[in-house]
Amino acid sequence: MEIWAPEAVVVLFLILSLCRPFVKALWPLDGLNWLPFIGLGIIVGIFFAYGFRPECIPLLVFTVIVIMVNVLFRRRNSFRHRNPLGIVCVLILLSVVAVPMFVFSPRINVKPKAESEDTRMVTIQGPRGKNYMLRVYGDIEANHPLIFIVPPEIGTAASIDIVCTELKEKGFTVVTYFHQKGDRRAGSASSAAHWRITKKAYGLALANEKGKALEAERRADIALLVPQLPGLLNRTSGNMPPLILAGYGAGGSALAYLAGENKFFRSYSNVLGVVAIESHLWSSYLPEARNAPQAPAKWVHVQERLSNMQSQRVSHTGPLPGAGLPIMYLVSGRALNSPKGQKPYQAVFASLRSGSGPVAFAAIKGAGPLDYQDFPLTHPLYSFLLPGLKGAKKSKDPVNDTASIISNFTSLLLEQSRSAKTSIPPRYAIHGSLYVESRGLPGFRL
């Protein structure tokens, strides 16, 4: 009920205002006319305090309409003479917009940690005045395996706070980051732009170029921040614990390509493997040649201009990640749908089945593309609108399942690494229905 408190207050204020004609005791209370205005202020405050809450938008629109009607008609009609049937209809409409808001309200009232006993923040100066805020989960003095996570484009580090906390509870030290300026919140215009890239970059060259630019940006972040990890943990580069590199979206794609580069191996010998979460390997797509039909000589120039006006397409004919560190791709259950649903993941399937190097593929069948972040708990509406495999049952604890899959993959690599000088976390049960494939990883299981 604590999470519902602001929304419940708004609904109560609207009910009191609308039911005034039916309750004689409320007639003298002229201050009730201000309740919709106060309710509007509370709804706007919810967006500032808790971020974008799409389930509250219908109530926001409803409240604005109620205020407009009250202002327009208050001189012509006293509230006592309002049509009772009309008021009942408005109350029914209020329930229609309010019930989904409560159904899809956050399951947990959690905000990203600033700094506490087991979570601290560190600022690192980047190029051209671009500052990075690194968030460290866990005791840096303990000899725990280390996980460095490149945050997703949608929601950034704020949307994986619970995932990182779960990993910390499972015996890891976790480091992630966000940009001090320009951090994208879920529901922002930039988040919508990233979603359009995901939907279009496997087919259209323009969207694909934007996806490649994101991968290059994340690669630059990794090159800057990974060398900072020894200093962050008060250790020397030769005394670092085993390291798993995990990345969401473009960050996972950048890590997958880095995992196959010899220079990367030589620089970071403590890296055991890579986890790429909802990553699409946009760099493996190349523009298709434009096929201009034959035309008379005098029409060639016009035909070329018309051809150039058409959207150029791409296909996954470019290089896939090379042999190197073990890579696990963790993707939405949507990838297990019909071939149409697999299209954004076609490069991942190609890397699994025809690429080089040890690779694994995992998908929680009921998980949607945003369910490996905190969104099932903080924004349940996203999980409802973006489901996983058709007909698959959703996990009862998807955020913990995400942490368990990363933890279990790390435990597997630690078991296979003879040089690992740290305790191996136990395996954890996965609540959701899991689909896995692997190649070049003997004994792979989650």
N, C-alpha and C positions, 0 to 999 in steps of 0.2 A: 504493500500500500504506500510505502514511502516513495517509490518511484512514480506512482500514479498521482501523488499529492497535487502538483500544480495543475495537471489536466482535470482532476476531479473538482478542484476549486472553480475552474473556468466553467465546467458543465453546471455546477451548482449555481453559480452566479447567473448563468443564462436561464436556468429553470426558474429561479426566483423572479427574474425580470419578466419572463413570458407568462408565468402562472399568476401574476399579480391580480388580473381581473377575476380569478376564481377564488381568491382568498381575501375575505373582507378585512382581516387584520392587517393585510399588507397595503391597503388603499392609502392610508395616511403617509406611508414611507416614500416620499418623493425621491429620496436618495437612491432607490432601486434603479432609477433611470441611468445611473452611472455605472451599474454593475457590468454591462456589456463592454464599456470602455476599459474598465479595470481588467476584465477578462482578456480583452485584446492585448493589453500591455503584458499580461502574464504569458500569453502564447508567444509573443515576440521575444520575451525574456527567456523562454525555454530554448529557442534556437540559439541565442547567444550563450546560454549556460551549458547546454548539452550538445551543441552542434546541430547539423541538419537532421530534422526529424520529419520525414515525408508523411508519416502517419498522422501528423498534426495539421497538415495543410488543409484538409477538408473542414476541420473545425475552425481554422483561421478564416477561411473564406466565408463560412457560415456566420461567424461573429461579425465580420465586416458588413455582410448583407443585413443582419439584424440592426446594426447601428445605423446604416444608411436608411433603412425603412423607418426606424424610430425618428430620425432627424427629419425626414421628408414629410411624414404624416402626423407628427405630434400636434401640430396646430389644428388640423382638420378633424381629428378623431381623438377623443379622450380614451384612455386605456380601458375604461369601464364599458365602452360601447364596441369593443372589438369583437369580431365574429368568433364565438367559441369553437366552431368547427375549424376555422382557419388556424386558431391557436393550437388545437389538437394536432392538426396536420404539421405545423411547424415543430411541435415537440417530437412527433414521429421522425421528422427529418433530422432533428438534433440527435436522436438515438442512432439514426443511420450513419451519421458522420462520427459519432462518439465511440460506438462499439468497436469498429476497426482500430481506432486509436488505442484503446485499452488492450485489444487482442495483440497488437503488434508493438506494444510498448517495450522498452528494454527489459531484458530478463535480469539484469544486474546493474547496479548503480555504481559504475567504476569509472574513474577518470585516470588518465596517465599519471604515473607517479612523478613527482618533481625530484625530490632527494630524500632518502630515509636511511635507516640503518643498513639495509641490504640493497638499496638502489641509489645510484648517484649519477650526477650529470657532469659532463666535461665538455668544454668548448674548444674546438680546434679551428684555427684560422685557415681558410682555403684561399684559392686564387681569386683575384679581383674583388676582394672584400667579402667573399662568400663564406659565411661562418657555418660550421657544422656543430650540432649539439649531439653528443654521444651519450646514450643512456646505458648504464652498466647495471645488470641484475646479478646479484649474488655476491658472495664473499671473494674478493680478489686474492686474498691470502690462501684460500683453500686450493688444493691441487685437483680442481675439477676440470673435466674437458671443457673446452671453450667453443661457443657457437657465435659466429658473427653473422648477423642477418641484415641483408639489404632490404629496406622496407618496400612495400607496394606503392605503386603510383596513386592508387585510389585509397585515400585514408592515411597513407604514410605510417610513421611509427606509432601514431596514436591508435591505429586500428589493429595493432598486434601486441598491445601491452599485456593482455591476458595470456596470449600465447607465450610470450617471453616469461611471464611469471610462472606459468605451468612448467616450462623448461627448467627454470631455476629450482622449482620444487622437486624436479626429477633428478637433480644433482649436477646441473651445468652452471657455468658462468656464461651469461648471455650479453652480447653487445649489439646494439642497433643504433640508428642515428636518424636525424632529420635536419633539414636546412633551417637555420634560424629565421630566415625570411622566405616567404613563398611556400610554406608548408601547406599541402593541399588537404582540405577536409572532405570527407565523404559528402557527395551531393553538390560540391562546388562546380563552377563552370569548367575548370580544368579537369576535374574528375570525369565529367561527362565527355570531354574531348578524348580522354584516355580510353573510355569505354568505346567510343566510336572507332578508335584505332584498332582495338581488339576485334571489333566486328568487321572491319574492312581491310585490315592490313595484309590478309592472306590473298587478297584479290586485286586491290587497286594500288598502283605504284605510289600515288601521292600519300595515302595513309601509311603505306609500308615505309616510305622514307622517314616519316615522323616516328614510326616504331623503331627504325634503326638509329635515329637520333637519340631516342630515349635509352637504347642499349649503350650507345657511346657515352652518354652522360653518366649512366650507372657505372660503366667501366672506369671512367675518370674518378668517380667517388671511391671505388674499390682500390684503385692504384694509390690514392691519397691516404685512405684511412687504415687499410690493413697494415701498412708499415708502422702505424701509430700504436698498434695493440700491445707490443712489449712494454712501452713506456706507460701505457694506460694501466697495465697490471703490475707495474713496478718490477719487471723482469728483463733479463737480457734476451736477445733473439735466440740464443742457443739453449735457453732454459724455459721455453714456452711449453704449455700443455698441448696435447693434441687438439687440433682445430678443425671444425666443420664450417664450411662456408655455405650459407643458405641465402637464397634470394627470391623475392617475389617478382613476377612479371618480367620487365626488362632487366632487372637486376639478376634474376636467375639465368636469363639467356646470356648475359655478359659473363657470369661465372662459368657457365657451361663451356663457352669458347675459351676462356682463360684456363680451364682445367686441362685442355689439350695442348697447351703451349709449354715447351721445354723450359723457357726462361722463367715461367711461373713456378715450375717445380723446383728449380735451383734456388729461387729466392725464399720459398716458404716450404721447407722440408717437413714441417709439423702438420701440414694440411693433409687430412685423411680423405676427404671427399667433398662433394658438392650436392646440395639439395636445391633443385629448381622448381619453384611452386607457381603453377599457373603461368608458365613461361612458354613463349611461342616461337622463339628462334627466328625473329624477323630477318636477321642477317643472312639466313639461308635462302631468301627469296630474291630472284633477279627479274628485271623487267623483261617482258616478252617483246619480240620484234613486232613492229606494226606491219600489218599486211595490207598494203594499198592495192586495190584492184587495178587492172590494166585500164587505161583510159587514153583517148586520142591525145596527141601531143599538145593541142591547144588547151586541154582541160587538166593537164598534169599538175600545174601549179595550184589550181583550185582544189583538186583531189587531195593534194598533200596538206593543204590548209585544213580541209575538212577532217582528214585523218588525225592531224595534230590536236584538233579540238576534242576528239574523243578521249575518254579516260584510258590511260595506258594501264595494262594489267601486269601482274607478276605471277610467277610460279616458283615452287620450291625446288629450283635447279641449282642453287648455290651450295657452297661448302657447309657441311654439318660439323659439329664439334669433333675434334680429332681424338685419337687415343690418348689417354692420360689418366687423370684421377677418376675414381668411380663417381658416376653421376646418377642421382635418382630424380626422376621427374614425377612430381606430385601434382595431379591435375584433377579437374572437375569430373564428376560422373557423366557430364554432358558429352565427354569425349568417347563414351561407350555407346552413344546413341547411333542413329543411322549415319551413313556417310556424310550427309549434310551437316550433322552435329559435329562430326570429326574434323571438318575443314580447318578451323583455327588451330587444330593440334596436329595437322598432317606432317609438319616437320619433326615434331616430337616422335611420332610413330616411325618416321623414316630413320631417325637417329637410333631408335630402339632396335629396329629390325634389319637395317642395312648399313648403319654407321659403324665406326670403329671404336674400340675401347669398352671397358666394363660399364654397363648401363642397366638401370632398373626403371620400371614404370609402375606407379601406384595410383589408384583412384578410389576414394570412398564413393560408392555408387550413388548414394543419395545426396552427395555434397555438390552444391553449386559453385560457380567460379569465385564467389566472395566468402565461401564458408570456411576457408582455411585461415581466415582472419578472425577478429573478434565479433564480426557483424552478426552471427547467429544469436549472440547475447545482447549486443548493443543496438543493433538495427535489424530485428527479425523480419521486417517487411522485405528487405533485400533478399533474404533467403527464400521467402515465399515467391517473390517475383522472378528469381533466377534459380530455379531448381536444378538438380543433377539429372541422373539417368531417369527417363520416364518410367514411372511406376515403382521406383526404388524407395525403400523406406529410409527416412532421414535418421541420422545418428542421434541418440539421446544426449550426447556430449561431444559435439563436433570440434570445439576448441581444444578440449583435452585430447581428442583423437589426433588432431594435427600435431600437438606436442609429442604424443606417444610415437607417431610414425617417424618424426625426426629423431627422437631419442632412440628408438629401436634400430634405425639405420646406423646411427652413430655407434651403438653398442656392437653391431655386426662388424663394422670397420675396425673398432678397437680390438675385438676378438681376433681379427685376422692380421692385425698389426703387431709384429714382434717387438717394435721399438716403443710401443705405448707404455709410459711410466705413470699411469694413473689408474684409479679405480674404474671399473666398467659398470655403468648404471644397469640395473636389471631391465628385463623386457616388460613392457606394459601391454595390457589387453586393449584391443581396438573395439569400440562399441559398434561402429558402423560396419556395414558389409563392404569388404575390401576386395578389390581386384588388383592383382600384381602380375607382372611379367619381368623377366630379367635375362640378360645375356652377358657372359663373362664375369658373373658374380656367383661362384659356387656357394651353395648353402644359403642363398638369399631367402630371407623370410622376414616378415614384419609382425 
